Amino acid sequence: MKKMKTSKAFAGFALAAAGVALICIDIYNRIHSIEVNRITACGLIGILCLLVGGILVISSRNEKQSGREAGARWGPQIHIPQSGYVEAVIIGITRNLRMEGAQEAYYIICKYTDAVSGAELTFTSDMLYEYPGREVIGKKVRVFIDPSEPEHYHIDLNSMKS
């Protein structure tokens, strides 16, 4: 389904670009022609292509937004338990690139594999100002996920267990 939306948007952009090109050709022909006031077939087709292309792009965008409003998830489907959280395994620690005068910060990266769909999700913690140590790798943490918007989540580092 997502592939269809992408190709619809691409077709819209291509038609709009073709329409602009045809309008430019029409303008060029008008500049170098004696009959300036006459609309040519090239200009009409260009305007039509531009309009249809714009409609395709806008409708593709509206379909994507209405899917988000209905709770559709762009990405892997996961089953979120009634508890509202899943247990993810810590797979690594990363740090930000230190900016001059800024404090160094670390992030914990966790991975969760959904038992129902087999989808794998990666989560990144909020900033940590102290290095948590390599011993946290392999431990489990709770990740609270908003069921209506799975991209909104919180990693509970206090729930860390082996």
C-alpha positions in Angstrom: 0.0 0.0 0.0 2.8 2.4 0.8 4.4 1.7 -2.6 1.2 2.8 -4.3 1.2 6.2 -2.4 4.8 6.8 -3.3 4.1 6.1 -7.0 1.0 8.3 -7.0 3.0 11.2 -5.5 5.8 10.5 -8.0 3.3 10.5 -10.9 1.9 13.8 -9.6 5.3 15.4 -9.5 6.2 14.1 -13.0 3.0 15.4 -14.5 3.4 18.8 -12.8 7.0 19.0 -14.1 5.8 18.1 -17.6 3.1 20.7 -17.3 5.7 23.4 -16.3 7.9 22.4 -19.2 5.0 22.6 -21.7 4.0 26.0 -20.4 7.6 27.2 -20.8 7.6 26.0 -24.4 4.3 27.8 -25.0 5.7 31.0 -23.5 8.8 30.6 -25.6 6.7 30.1 -28.8 4.6 33.2 -27.9 7.6 35.4 -27.5 9.0 34.3 -30.9 5.6 34.3 -32.7 3.5 37.0 -34.4 0.3 35.7 -32.8 0.9 36.5 -29.2 -2.7 36.4 -27.9 -3.6 33.0 -29.1 -3.4 30.0 -26.7 -1.8 27.0 -28.2 -2.5 23.3 -27.6 0.9 23.1 -26.0 -0.1 25.7 -23.3 -3.5 24.1 -22.7 -1.9 20.6 -22.2 0.7 22.1 -20.0 -1.9 23.8 -17.7 -3.9 20.5 -17.6 -0.8 18.5 -16.7 0.1 21.0 -14.0 -3.4 20.8 -12.5 -3.7 17.0 -12.6 -0.2 16.6 -11.2 -1.0 19.0 -8.3 -4.2 17.1 -7.5 -2.3 13.8 -7.4 0.4 15.2 -5.1 -2.2 16.8 -2.8 -4.4 13.7 -2.7 -1.4 11.5 -1.9 -0.5 13.7 1.0 -4.0 13.8 2.3 -4.2 10.0 2.2 -1.0 9.8 4.2 -2.3 12.3 6.8 -5.7 10.6 7.2 -4.0 7.3 7.7 -2.0 8.8 10.6 -5.2 10.3 12.1 -6.8 6.9 12.0 -4.0 5.4 14.1 -2.2 3.8 11.1 1.4 3.1 11.9 4.1 3.9 9.3 6.6 1.1 9.9 6.4 -2.3 11.5 3.2 -3.4 13.2 3.7 -4.3 16.9 1.5 -5.7 19.6 1.5 -3.4 22.6 0.3 -5.2 25.8 -2.4 -3.7 27.9 0.3 -2.7 30.4 1.4 -0.1 27.9 5.1 -1.2 27.9 7.4 -3.8 26.4 10.7 -5.1 27.6 13.6 -4.3 25.4 17.2 -5.4 25.6 20.0 -2.8 25.8 22.2 -3.4 22.8 24.6 -0.4 23.1 25.6 3.0 24.4 26.4 5.9 22.2 27.5 9.5 22.9 26.9 12.8 21.2 29.6 14.6 19.3 30.9 17.0 21.8 30.3 20.6 20.9 32.7 23.2 22.2 31.6 24.2 25.7 28.8 21.6 25.8 28.7 18.8 28.3 29.2 15.3 26.9 26.0 13.2 26.8 25.3 9.5 26.4 22.3 7.6 25.0 21.3 4.0 25.7 20.1 2.1 22.6 17.5 -0.8 23.1 16.0 -3.3 20.8 12.6 -5.0 21.1 11.4 -7.9 19.0 7.7 -8.4 18.8 6.7 -12.0 19.5 3.5 -11.8 17.4 4.8 -10.1 14.2 8.5 -10.6 14.6 9.1 -6.9 13.9 12.2 -5.4 15.5 12.1 -1.9 16.9 15.1 0.2 18.2 14.6 2.8 20.9 17.0 5.5 22.1 16.9 6.9 25.6 16.9 10.5 26.7 20.3 12.1 27.3 22.4 10.8 30.1 25.2 13.0 31.5 27.1 10.1 33.1 28.5 7.1 31.3 26.3 4.2 32.4 29.0 1.6 31.9 29.3 -1.4 29.5 27.7 -3.7 32.1 24.3 -2.4 31.2 24.5 -4.0 27.8 22.3 -7.1 27.6 20.0 -6.0 30.5 16.3 -5.5 30.0 14.4 -2.2 30.4 10.8 -1.2 30.2 9.8 0.9 27.2 6.4 2.7 27.6 4.8 3.2 24.2 1.9 5.4 23.3 -0.5 2.9 21.5 -2.0 5.7 19.3 1.5 7.1 18.3 4.2 4.4 18.7 6.9 6.9 17.8 6.3 8.5 21.2 7.9 6.3 23.9 9.8 6.5 27.1 12.6 4.2 28.3 12.4 3.5 32.1 16.0 3.1 33.0 15.0 2.5 36.7 13.4 -0.8 35.6 16.8 -2.2 34.4 17.2 -5.9 35.2 19.3 -8.8 34.0 
